[in-house]
Amino acid sequence: MSGRIEKVNELIKREISEIIAREIELPPDSLVTVVQVKTASDLTQTKIYLSVFPIAKAAAILKILRQRIGYLQGLLNRRLVMHPLPRIEFLIDTTEEEASQVEDIIKKNLPS
C-alpha cells in the first residue's frame, strides 16, 4: 500500500471516529469503534470497518449509519482537504467474533 493511501486511511479513521461520536445518536449501552479503513488506490471509495459491542446491536447500528450516510459523507467531505473525495461505506468487522468461534471449537476438541 502506498504511503499516501496509508495517510488517507488514518485521516479518514480519525475524522469519521470523531464524527460518529459527536454527531450520531447510537443505541444506549453500545460502543462503536472504527477499527480499520481501506481506501481504494484511486481514492474513489473507502470501506470503514466497525467493531460494535455488544455484537447483538451491530445490525441496528449499521442501519443507523447507512441511513445517515449522506449526512456523514457531507461532514467528512468538509473536513478532508483532498481530491477526489472517496465515497464511504460502513461494514462490521467480524474478526473478533470469528476468533472467538475458533477458540470455542478448539476448546471443545481438546482432550480433557
Protein Blocks (a to p, Z undefined) as FASTA:
>chain_A
ZZklmmmmmmmmmmmmmmmmmmpccdehiacddfbdcddfklpaccdddddddfklmmmm
mmmmmmmmmmmmmmmmmmpgcdddddddddddfklmmmmmmmmmmmmmpcZZ
